[in-house]
Amino acid sequence: MIVGGGQSGHGGSVTRAAGGPASVMLCDAAVMARGTLITIEGLDGAGKSTLAAGLLDALTARGVGVRLLREPGGVVLSERIRTLVKDPELTVDPRAEALLYAAARAQLVAERLVPLLDAGTCVLLDRFVDSSLAYQGAGRGLGIDAVAAINALATGGLQADRTLLLRLDPSVGRARQAGRGQAPDRLEQGSAAFFDRIAAAYDQLAAGDPRRFRVIDASATPEAVLTASLAAVQDLV
Ligand code: ATM
């Protein structure tokens, strides 16, 4: 894993964030970490959960010590926040939404992620900071920089070693979601324009950090998506 703007690397090479004492203090918890953090991103309906389960099985079969977590969630507080943010009955201001996701993330990082990485575990994480940048920063219009700033506080600068972006046309994602036959949650009730902004932001984030991102065609079969994803992490695990 990476802390701050440093280099990625197999086994989790870690670099302190540049900046003043506050950055250094925030990074202390993660400085000793040895594990590898792989995040999975994409629109709803892109197949993240299927891929995450496939990667977990494939890496476990290879003898890799691997754990799968999701966001928001993974620990009790964050799972409760997940229920809140998805509830279609609730009114949630975009800033409150961004802060709720960041709060859930902060607890997951402190309670599970850093301890697992410290123990040398490979962590597969279904969504991380990029989801907030795309959904709240671009989708809700809060701005990528503002959302990145609150997430720097939430994570202490922890970044993924590799991010698999399951790229899907937003209309295909909506069709897959509708095909599930479940009532849409609060986020899924967003407009087509909302999801178009999110998809465009994901593309920009990936283009801006090609060392960390690998873009996977999510319109392919689940088997092909898994094969491409395994190839995309083979230098890390
Ligand atoms: P899933 O884990 O089932 O994808 O649901 C999480 C929802 O929360 C998802 N909604 N849709 N569509 C994406 C959204 N989300 C954010 O808006 N920001 C975040 O930071 C995260 C982690 C998720």
Residues whose N, C-alpha, C, O or C-beta is under 5 A from the ligand:
A	BS01	ATM	D44 E71 P72 Y101 R127 F128 S131 S132 Y135 L187 E188
